Amino acid sequence: MARRRKRKSRRRQEGRKILEHVPQYNLESGEDKPVTAARKYIQSERIVPPALLLVKRNEHTTDRYFWAEKGLFGAQYVEENHFLFPSLRIISSPVEKTPVAAAH
């Protein structure tokens, strides 16, 4: 039997595009659990939200977290629910253009 491709969520794709404009930080978890390593890194580096943290657990696995004003979230959750985060609304909304007066 042929396997069908998994449908990509438009909302998640839009969220992923928005997260591309957020500063990213790469780190390794070391002895800590990935979320603990992310929290320690945020505190030690004084990272200001919004930020995306890529925590390498081992050579095959990287966990992604989003640092927001409200706390630390899984990046997949944020991709699907980007509209709930005020700091991402600024990035997602297009810049308003001022109308140009026509020359007479």
Chimera marker file (.cmm) of the C-alpha trace (Angstrom):
<marker_set name="trace">
<marker id="1" x="0.000" y="0.000" z="0.000" r="1" g="1" b="0" radius="0.5"/>
<marker id="2" x="1.174" y="3.471" z="-0.812" r="1" g="1" b="0" radius="0.5"/>
<marker id="3" x="1.644" y="5.796" z="2.164" r="1" g="1" b="0" radius="0.5"/>
<marker id="4" x="-0.081" y="9.130" z="1.985" r="1" g="1" b="0" radius="0.5"/>
<marker id="5" x="1.845" y="12.248" z="2.864" r="1" g="1" b="0" radius="0.5"/>
<marker id="6" x="0.970" y="13.982" z="6.077" r="1" g="1" b="0" radius="0.5"/>
<marker id="7" x="-0.900" y="17.231" z="5.413" r="1" g="1" b="0" radius="0.5"/>
<marker id="8" x="1.042" y="20.330" z="6.452" r="1" g="1" b="0" radius="0.5"/>
<marker id="9" x="-0.950" y="22.741" z="8.554" r="1" g="1" b="0" radius="0.5"/>
<marker id="10" x="-1.151" y="26.227" z="7.008" r="1" g="1" b="0" radius="0.5"/>
<marker id="11" x="-1.313" y="27.770" z="10.476" r="1" g="1" b="0" radius="0.5"/>
<marker id="12" x="1.853" y="25.940" z="11.557" r="1" g="1" b="0" radius="0.5"/>
<marker id="13" x="3.681" y="26.892" z="8.356" r="1" g="1" b="0" radius="0.5"/>
<marker id="14" x="2.770" y="30.543" z="8.952" r="1" g="1" b="0" radius="0.5"/>
<marker id="15" x="4.032" y="30.260" z="12.538" r="1" g="1" b="0" radius="0.5"/>
<marker id="16" x="7.298" y="28.736" z="11.339" r="1" g="1" b="0" radius="0.5"/>
<marker id="17" x="7.837" y="31.663" z="8.941" r="1" g="1" b="0" radius="0.5"/>
<marker id="18" x="7.254" y="34.124" z="11.777" r="1" g="1" b="0" radius="0.5"/>
<marker id="19" x="9.731" y="32.298" z="14.056" r="1" g="1" b="0" radius="0.5"/>
<marker id="20" x="12.412" y="32.632" z="11.363" r="1" g="1" b="0" radius="0.5"/>
<marker id="21" x="12.588" y="36.364" z="12.222" r="1" g="1" b="0" radius="0.5"/>
<marker id="22" x="13.220" y="35.739" z="15.942" r="1" g="1" b="0" radius="0.5"/>
<marker id="23" x="16.810" y="35.607" z="17.305" r="1" g="1" b="0" radius="0.5"/>
<marker id="24" x="18.087" y="32.022" z="17.694" r="1" g="1" b="0" radius="0.5"/>
<marker id="25" x="20.486" y="30.610" z="20.266" r="1" g="1" b="0" radius="0.5"/>
<marker id="26" x="22.176" y="27.212" z="19.967" r="1" g="1" b="0" radius="0.5"/>
<marker id="27" x="23.326" y="25.312" z="23.052" r="1" g="1" b="0" radius="0.5"/>
<marker id="28" x="23.946" y="21.796" z="24.303" r="1" g="1" b="0" radius="0.5"/>
<marker id="29" x="22.032" y="20.331" z="27.234" r="1" g="1" b="0" radius="0.5"/>
<marker id="30" x="25.068" y="18.628" z="28.793" r="1" g="1" b="0" radius="0.5"/>
<marker id="31" x="24.089" y="16.834" z="32.026" r="1" g="1" b="0" radius="0.5"/>
<marker id="32" x="20.821" y="18.783" z="32.412" r="1" g="1" b="0" radius="0.5"/>
<marker id="33" x="17.473" y="18.013" z="30.843" r="1" g="1" b="0" radius="0.5"/>
<marker id="34" x="16.971" y="20.170" z="27.720" r="1" g="1" b="0" radius="0.5"/>
<marker id="35" x="14.366" y="22.483" z="29.300" r="1" g="1" b="0" radius="0.5"/>
<marker id="36" x="16.575" y="22.998" z="32.384" r="1" g="1" b="0" radius="0.5"/>
<marker id="37" x="19.564" y="23.764" z="30.162" r="1" g="1" b="0" radius="0.5"/>
<marker id="38" x="17.445" y="26.300" z="28.245" r="1" g="1" b="0" radius="0.5"/>
<marker id="39" x="16.281" y="28.008" z="31.463" r="1" g="1" b="0" radius="0.5"/>
<marker id="40" x="19.845" y="28.192" z="32.843" r="1" g="1" b="0" radius="0.5"/>
<marker id="41" x="21.110" y="29.622" z="29.542" r="1" g="1" b="0" radius="0.5"/>
<marker id="42" x="18.361" y="32.267" z="29.466" r="1" g="1" b="0" radius="0.5"/>
<marker id="43" x="19.232" y="33.326" z="33.008" r="1" g="1" b="0" radius="0.5"/>
<marker id="44" x="23.009" y="33.326" z="32.545" r="1" g="1" b="0" radius="0.5"/>
<marker id="45" x="22.938" y="35.196" z="29.205" r="1" g="1" b="0" radius="0.5"/>
<marker id="46" x="20.049" y="37.482" z="30.219" r="1" g="1" b="0" radius="0.5"/>
<marker id="47" x="18.180" y="36.760" z="26.984" r="1" g="1" b="0" radius="0.5"/>
<marker id="48" x="15.286" y="39.103" z="26.282" r="1" g="1" b="0" radius="0.5"/>
<marker id="49" x="12.087" y="37.649" z="24.769" r="1" g="1" b="0" radius="0.5"/>
<marker id="50" x="11.204" y="36.828" z="22.046" r="1" g="1" b="0" radius="0.5"/>
<marker id="51" x="13.917" y="34.238" z="21.333" r="1" g="1" b="0" radius="0.5"/>
<marker id="52" x="14.198" y="30.720" z="19.963" r="1" g="1" b="0" radius="0.5"/>
<marker id="53" x="16.491" y="28.268" z="21.763" r="1" g="1" b="0" radius="0.5"/>
<marker id="54" x="17.789" y="25.181" z="19.999" r="1" g="1" b="0" radius="0.5"/>
<marker id="55" x="18.993" y="22.727" z="22.652" r="1" g="1" b="0" radius="0.5"/>
<marker id="56" x="21.041" y="19.806" z="21.356" r="1" g="1" b="0" radius="0.5"/>
<marker id="57" x="20.206" y="16.737" z="23.449" r="1" g="1" b="0" radius="0.5"/>
<marker id="58" x="22.485" y="14.326" z="21.555" r="1" g="1" b="0" radius="0.5"/>
<marker id="59" x="23.873" y="13.998" z="18.041" r="1" g="1" b="0" radius="0.5"/>
<marker id="60" x="20.430" y="13.088" z="16.640" r="1" g="1" b="0" radius="0.5"/>
<marker id="61" x="17.990" y="15.148" z="18.705" r="1" g="1" b="0" radius="0.5"/>
<marker id="62" x="17.546" y="18.899" z="19.072" r="1" g="1" b="0" radius="0.5"/>
<marker id="63" x="14.728" y="20.343" z="21.181" r="1" g="1" b="0" radius="0.5"/>
<marker id="64" x="13.301" y="23.721" z="20.201" r="1" g="1" b="0" radius="0.5"/>
<marker id="65" x="11.934" y="26.197" z="22.753" r="1" g="1" b="0" radius="0.5"/>
<marker id="66" x="10.443" y="29.654" z="22.441" r="1" g="1" b="0" radius="0.5"/>
<marker id="67" x="11.234" y="32.215" z="25.152" r="1" g="1" b="0" radius="0.5"/>
<marker id="68" x="8.282" y="34.635" z="25.468" r="1" g="1" b="0" radius="0.5"/>
<marker id="69" x="7.169" y="37.260" z="27.963" r="1" g="1" b="0" radius="0.5"/>
<marker id="70" x="4.859" y="34.630" z="29.443" r="1" g="1" b="0" radius="0.5"/>
<marker id="71" x="7.583" y="31.989" z="29.873" r="1" g="1" b="0" radius="0.5"/>
<marker id="72" x="9.221" y="29.108" z="28.018" r="1" g="1" b="0" radius="0.5"/>
<marker id="73" x="7.183" y="27.155" z="25.450" r="1" g="1" b="0" radius="0.5"/>
<marker id="74" x="7.770" y="24.320" z="23.015" r="1" g="1" b="0" radius="0.5"/>
<marker id="75" x="8.423" y="25.772" z="19.555" r="1" g="1" b="0" radius="0.5"/>
<marker id="76" x="5.853" y="23.491" z="17.895" r="1" g="1" b="0" radius="0.5"/>
<marker id="77" x="3.114" y="24.816" z="20.187" r="1" g="1" b="0" radius="0.5"/>
<marker id="78" x="4.144" y="28.390" z="19.351" r="1" g="1" b="0" radius="0.5"/>
<marker id="79" x="4.134" y="27.658" z="15.605" r="1" g="1" b="0" radius="0.5"/>
<marker id="80" x="0.553" y="26.409" z="15.848" r="1" g="1" b="0" radius="0.5"/>
<marker id="81" x="-0.624" y="29.185" z="18.197" r="1" g="1" b="0" radius="0.5"/>
<marker id="82" x="1.582" y="32.145" z="17.198" r="1" g="1" b="0" radius="0.5"/>
<marker id="83" x="-1.416" y="34.511" z="17.361" r="1" g="1" b="0" radius="0.5"/>
<marker id="84" x="-1.518" y="34.083" z="21.176" r="1" g="1" b="0" radius="0.5"/>
<marker id="85" x="1.902" y="35.725" z="21.599" r="1" g="1" b="0" radius="0.5"/>
<marker id="86" x="1.914" y="39.555" z="21.507" r="1" g="1" b="0" radius="0.5"/>
<marker id="87" x="5.631" y="39.744" z="20.652" r="1" g="1" b="0" radius="0.5"/>
<marker id="88" x="5.011" y="37.671" z="17.495" r="1" g="1" b="0" radius="0.5"/>
<marker id="89" x="2.031" y="39.767" z="16.381" r="1" g="1" b="0" radius="0.5"/>
<marker id="90" x="4.383" y="42.691" z="15.746" r="1" g="1" b="0" radius="0.5"/>
<marker id="91" x="6.538" y="40.487" z="13.503" r="1" g="1" b="0" radius="0.5"/>
<marker id="92" x="3.604" y="38.864" z="11.675" r="1" g="1" b="0" radius="0.5"/>
<marker id="93" x="1.666" y="42.046" z="10.879" r="1" g="1" b="0" radius="0.5"/>
<marker id="94" x="2.856" y="43.743" z="7.695" r="1" g="1" b="0" radius="0.5"/>
<marker id="95" x="4.298" y="47.235" z="8.042" r="1" g="1" b="0" radius="0.5"/>
<marker id="96" x="1.714" y="49.869" z="7.209" r="1" g="1" b="0" radius="0.5"/>
<marker id="97" x="2.662" y="52.011" z="4.236" r="1" g="1" b="0" radius="0.5"/>
<marker id="98" x="1.914" y="55.715" z="4.254" r="1" g="1" b="0" radius="0.5"/>
<marker id="99" x="-0.084" y="56.777" z="1.193" r="1" g="1" b="0" radius="0.5"/>
<marker id="100" x="1.856" y="58.802" z="-1.323" r="1" g="1" b="0" radius="0.5"/>
<marker id="101" x="0.173" y="61.995" z="-2.542" r="1" g="1" b="0" radius="0.5"/>
<marker id="102" x="-0.389" y="62.044" z="-6.289" r="1" g="1" b="0" radius="0.5"/>
<marker id="103" x="1.371" y="64.845" z="-8.202" r="1" g="1" b="0" radius="0.5"/>
<marker id="104" x="-0.993" y="67.231" z="-10.026" r="1" g="1" b="0" radius="0.5"/>
<link id1="1" id2="2" r="1" g="1" b="0" radius="0.2"/>
<link id1="2" id2="3" r="1" g="1" b="0" radius="0.2"/>
<link id1="3" id2="4" r="1" g="1" b="0" radius="0.2"/>
<link id1="4" id2="5" r="1" g="1" b="0" radius="0.2"/>
<link id1="5" id2="6" r="1" g="1" b="0" radius="0.2"/>
<link id1="6" id2="7" r="1" g="1" b="0" radius="0.2"/>
<link id1="7" id2="8" r="1" g="1" b="0" radius="0.2"/>
<link id1="8" id2="9" r="1" g="1" b="0" radius="0.2"/>
<link id1="9" id2="10" r="1" g="1" b="0" radius="0.2"/>
<link id1="10" id2="11" r="1" g="1" b="0" radius="0.2"/>
<link id1="11" id2="12" r="1" g="1" b="0" radius="0.2"/>
<link id1="12" id2="13" r="1" g="1" b="0" radius="0.2"/>
<link id1="13" id2="14" r="1" g="1" b="0" radius="0.2"/>
<link id1="14" id2="15" r="1" g="1" b="0" radius="0.2"/>
<link id1="15" id2="16" r="1" g="1" b="0" radius="0.2"/>
<link id1="16" id2="17" r="1" g="1" b="0" radius="0.2"/>
<link id1="17" id2="18" r="1" g="1" b="0" radius="0.2"/>
<link id1="18" id2="19" r="1" g="1" b="0" radius="0.2"/>
<link id1="19" id2="20" r="1" g="1" b="0" radius="0.2"/>
<link id1="20" id2="21" r="1" g="1" b="0" radius="0.2"/>
<link id1="21" id2="22" r="1" g="1" b="0" radius="0.2"/>
<link id1="22" id2="23" r="1" g="1" b="0" radius="0.2"/>
<link id1="23" id2="24" r="1" g="1" b="0" radius="0.2"/>
<link id1="24" id2="25" r="1" g="1" b="0" radius="0.2"/>
<link id1="25" id2="26" r="1" g="1" b="0" radius="0.2"/>
<link id1="26" id2="27" r="1" g="1" b="0" radius="0.2"/>
<link id1="27" id2="28" r="1" g="1" b="0" radius="0.2"/>
<link id1="28" id2="29" r="1" g="1" b="0" radius="0.2"/>
<link id1="29" id2="30" r="1" g="1" b="0" radius="0.2"/>
<link id1="30" id2="31" r="1" g="1" b="0" radius="0.2"/>
<link id1="31" id2="32" r="1" g="1" b="0" radius="0.2"/>
<link id1="32" id2="33" r="1" g="1" b="0" radius="0.2"/>
<link id1="33" id2="34" r="1" g="1" b="0" radius="0.2"/>
<link id1="34" id2="35" r="1" g="1" b="0" radius="0.2"/>
<link id1="35" id2="36" r="1" g="1" b="0" radius="0.2"/>
<link id1="36" id2="37" r="1" g="1" b="0" radius="0.2"/>
<link id1="37" id2="38" r="1" g="1" b="0" radius="0.2"/>
<link id1="38" id2="39" r="1" g="1" b="0" radius="0.2"/>
<link id1="39" id2="40" r="1" g="1" b="0" radius="0.2"/>
<link id1="40" id2="41" r="1" g="1" b="0" radius="0.2"/>
<link id1="41" id2="42" r="1" g="1" b="0" radius="0.2"/>
<link id1="42" id2="43" r="1" g="1" b="0" radius="0.2"/>
<link id1="43" id2="44" r="1" g="1" b="0" radius="0.2"/>
<link id1="44" id2="45" r="1" g="1" b="0" radius="0.2"/>
<link id1="45" id2="46" r="1" g="1" b="0" radius="0.2"/>
<link id1="46" id2="47" r="1" g="1" b="0" radius="0.2"/>
<link id1="47" id2="48" r="1" g="1" b="0" radius="0.2"/>
<link id1="48" id2="49" r="1" g="1" b="0" radius="0.2"/>
<link id1="49" id2="50" r="1" g="1" b="0" radius="0.2"/>
<link id1="50" id2="51" r="1" g="1" b="0" radius="0.2"/>
<link id1="51" id2="52" r="1" g="1" b="0" radius="0.2"/>
<link id1="52" id2="53" r="1" g="1" b="0" radius="0.2"/>
<link id1="53" id2="54" r="1" g="1" b="0" radius="0.2"/>
<link id1="54" id2="55" r="1" g="1" b="0" radius="0.2"/>
<link id1="55" id2="56" r="1" g="1" b="0" radius="0.2"/>
<link id1="56" id2="57" r="1" g="1" b="0" radius="0.2"/>
<link id1="57" id2="58" r="1" g="1" b="0" radius="0.2"/>
<link id1="58" id2="59" r="1" g="1" b="0" radius="0.2"/>
<link id1="59" id2="60" r="1" g="1" b="0" radius="0.2"/>
<link id1="60" id2="61" r="1" g="1" b="0" radius="0.2"/>
<link id1="61" id2="62" r="1" g="1" b="0" radius="0.2"/>
<link id1="62" id2="63" r="1" g="1" b="0" radius="0.2"/>
<link id1="63" id2="64" r="1" g="1" b="0" radius="0.2"/>
<link id1="64" id2="65" r="1" g="1" b="0" radius="0.2"/>
<link id1="65" id2="66" r="1" g="1" b="0" radius="0.2"/>
<link id1="66" id2="67" r="1" g="1" b="0" radius="0.2"/>
<link id1="67" id2="68" r="1" g="1" b="0" radius="0.2"/>
<link id1="68" id2="69" r="1" g="1" b="0" radius="0.2"/>
<link id1="69" id2="70" r="1" g="1" b="0" radius="0.2"/>
<link id1="70" id2="71" r="1" g="1" b="0" radius="0.2"/>
<link id1="71" id2="72" r="1" g="1" b="0" radius="0.2"/>
<link id1="72" id2="73" r="1" g="1" b="0" radius="0.2"/>
<link id1="73" id2="74" r="1" g="1" b="0" radius="0.2"/>
<link id1="74" id2="75" r="1" g="1" b="0" radius="0.2"/>
<link id1="75" id2="76" r="1" g="1" b="0" radius="0.2"/>
<link id1="76" id2="77" r="1" g="1" b="0" radius="0.2"/>
<link id1="77" id2="78" r="1" g="1" b="0" radius="0.2"/>
<link id1="78" id2="79" r="1" g="1" b="0" radius="0.2"/>
<link id1="79" id2="80" r="1" g="1" b="0" radius="0.2"/>
<link id1="80" id2="81" r="1" g="1" b="0" radius="0.2"/>
<link id1="81" id2="82" r="1" g="1" b="0" radius="0.2"/>
<link id1="82" id2="83" r="1" g="1" b="0" radius="0.2"/>
<link id1="83" id2="84" r="1" g="1" b="0" radius="0.2"/>
<link id1="84" id2="85" r="1" g="1" b="0" radius="0.2"/>
<link id1="85" id2="86" r="1" g="1" b="0" radius="0.2"/>
<link id1="86" id2="87" r="1" g="1" b="0" radius="0.2"/>
<link id1="87" id2="88" r="1" g="1" b="0" radius="0.2"/>
<link id1="88" id2="89" r="1" g="1" b="0" radius="0.2"/>
<link id1="89" id2="90" r="1" g="1" b="0" radius="0.2"/>
<link id1="90" id2="91" r="1" g="1" b="0" radius="0.2"/>
<link id1="91" id2="92" r="1" g="1" b="0" radius="0.2"/>
<link id1="92" id2="93" r="1" g="1" b="0" radius="0.2"/>
<link id1="93" id2="94" r="1" g="1" b="0" radius="0.2"/>
<link id1="94" id2="95" r="1" g="1" b="0" radius="0.2"/>
<link id1="95" id2="96" r="1" g="1" b="0" radius="0.2"/>
<link id1="96" id2="97" r="1" g="1" b="0" radius="0.2"/>
<link id1="97" id2="98" r="1" g="1" b="0" radius="0.2"/>
<link id1="98" id2="99" r="1" g="1" b="0" radius="0.2"/>
<link id1="99" id2="100" r="1" g="1" b="0" radius="0.2"/>
<link id1="100" id2="101" r="1" g="1" b="0" radius="0.2"/>
<link id1="101" id2="102" r="1" g="1" b="0" radius="0.2"/>
<link id1="102" id2="103" r="1" g="1" b="0" radius="0.2"/>
<link id1="103" id2="104" r="1" g="1" b="0" radius="0.2"/>
</marker_set>
